[in-house]
Amino acid sequence: MPSHGFARIAHWSVDTKNSAIQPDRSVQVVLTMRDSAETFKMWPHEFELEYRISLTGRSLQTALTVLNDKLDAWSFECLLHTYFKVDDIRSVGVAGLQGAEYLDKANGGERKKEKAKLVEPRNFTDRVYVAGTGALQSMASAEIMSGNEPVAKVECTCSRAANATWGTPTPSPDLVVWNPFEQAPGDLGDEYEKMVCVEPGLVSRPVESLVNGRLTLTQTIIPL
């Protein structure tokens, strides 16, 4: 399996029927992907994915839907790789995570509890804030701060079709905070100084899918 999965490097198609300006004047683009000979080389299961992007005058919303309509049961993880441009990472903080537990992947995956009111990445940071801990319940949210000023808010939920069958209850979303600092890959260079990742996902534990399973992970980004 490629690093960060295969969906980000696979071919997607534009759903032209559902990609259009909406009655409320928002703009919507829908991308779709399903299993193919190429995906079977990386992950041997049948599936469908839909990625829906909606832009309004005050927010950006993206929603990833995972569909398994076959008899083949499988598990998966997913992460919405959300990069925020900032002036200087050394003045950035992430609010709303105090009290949540996290997997500190920069330190061997050790499970810890967040004590700080403001998470301030000042060196290599890779933390999975675990759903169902602290304020990360059915909705996960966090604010990106620059100095003492909030600049954006991320809200994330997870839902499934009423008739969908899954091996576990509907999961709540995790939140990942990441910045590589000096461990940045060569193609990123010193751009790590101008970005921070606050990424909703389902990654702290695999999601178990059964027949007729349809699950959607949705994030809304609101400038403040």
N, C-alpha and C positions, 0 to 999 in steps of 0.2 A: 504494500500500500504506500503511495507517495506521501511525503510529509504534508500534513494538514488535509489529507484525504484527496479524492480524485475529482470532486465536483468543480473545484476551482480551475482545473486545467482541461476539463472535458468540453465538448461542443454543446452549446445551448441553442435553441431555436426561439425566434420571436413569435409569440401568439398574436398575430395581427388582428384577430377578431376582438380580443379583449384589451389591446394596447391602443389607448385613445385618450383624448380630453374627455373628462367626465362631466355630468350635468352640473356638479358643483364647481366646475372650472379647474379642478385638480387634474394633474397629468398622471396617467398610469401606463406602465410598461410591464408586460408579463412575459417571462422567459420560461421555457420548459425543457426538460431533458428526461430521457428514459434510458433503460439499459440498452447496451449495444455490444457488438463484438469487442470493441475497445474497452468498455467498462468491465466486461467479464474477465478481461485479463488482470484487472486490478481488484475486482470484488465480484464473486460469482453468484449474483442474485438478480432477480427481476425487480424493477422498481420504477417509480415515476417521481420526478421532482418538479415543483413549480416555484419560481421566484418572482414575487410581485412587488413592484416598486411604485410608490405613490408619492407625488410631490405636490404640496399645497403652498399657500403663501406664508405659512407659519410652521410647517413641519415636513420631515421626510420620514416615510414609513417603508420598511422592507419586511416581507413575510416569506419565509421558506416553508413550503408544504412537502411533506414526505408521504408517499402513498405506496402501500403494499397491498395489491388486490389479488395476490396469488396464495397458494397453499403453503408456500415455502416460508417458514418463520426465520427471521434474522434480527439482529440487533444493530444499532448504529449510534453514532455521535455526530453532532453538527455544531458549528460555530459561525456566527456572523462577524466576519473580520472587519470591525469598524475602527477606522483610523481617524483621529481628530487632529487637525492642524493647530498648532499652538505657537506662540511667539518664542517661548523658551521652556523646555521641560523642567528646568530647575525652579520655575515659579508655578508649576502646575500641581494641583491636588485633586483628588476624587473624593467627594462627600457622599454619605449615605450607606457606608459599608461597616460602620462601627458595630461591633457585636456579632458580625457574621463570622463563620468559620471559613478558612481557606486552605487550599493545598499549595504550599510554597514550592513550586517547581524549580525555583532557582536554588533551593536548598534540599534537593533530594525528595521532594514531594511531601515533606513533613506537614501534618495537619496542625493548624494553629488557629487562634481566635484573634480577630482584629480588635485592637484596643484603641487605635487612633481615631479621632473624629474625622481627620482628613488624611487619606492615604497619599503620601508624597513620594513618587518615584524619584530617587536621587542616585540610583545605581541600577544594575540589571534587575528587573522586576518581572516576574512571571507567576501570577497568583490566580488560582481558580477559586472564586468565592462561591461557596456551595449553597445550592438552592435549599430552602427550608430552614436556614439558620439566620439569626439576626432579623433584619427587615426584608430579607430575600424570601418572600413567601410566594403566593400565587402570581404576584407581579414583582419583578425585580427592577429597581431603579437606582440611578446614581447621577450626581451632578459633577460636571467637569468645571473646576475652578482655575482661574488664572489670577494669581495674587489672592486678593480677598473677594474677587468678583466672579459670580457664576457666569459661564459662557454658553453652556449647553446642558441639556438633560436627556438621559436615555431611559426609556421605559420599555419593559419587555414582558410579554405574556406567552403562554403556551396553551393551545386548545386542540381538541380533536373532534371529529365528526361524531354526531350522536349515536350513529350505528356502528362506529368503529370498534374493533376488538383489539385490545392490546394486552400484553402479558403483565403489565403493571398499571397502577393508576396514572392519570395524566400527570406528567412531570412538571415541576416548576423550573424556570430557567436559572442557570448559573450566570455569573458575570466574571469575565476574565479581565484583569488589568495587566498590561504588558508594555514594557519598553526595554530594548536590548542594551542600551548604552554602549559601552566599549565592545560588547560582543555582537554588535550589529553585523549582518552579512555584508560582503563587499559591495553588492549592488545598492545597499542602503546608505553606506558611507556615514557621514555625519548628519544625515537627515533625521536621525533619532532625536536630535536636539529640538526638532520642530514638530514632534508628533507624540501622541499618546494613544494607546489602544484601550478602549473600554468596550468589551465584546460580549454580548449576550450569546448564550449557547446551551447545549445539553451535553456536557463533557465530564462532569464529576462521576457519572456512572452511565453505562450504556442503556439506551432505551430499547426495550424488548418489543418487537413488532410481531403481530400474528395476522391471520387472514383478514382482509378488508380493513386494514389499519390506515388511517389518514390523520396526520398530526401536523399542526402549523405552529411555527415559532415566529413571533412578530415583534419587531422593535420599532419604536417611534423616537425620532431624534428631534428635539425642540430647541431652537436657539433661544437664549435668555438675554 
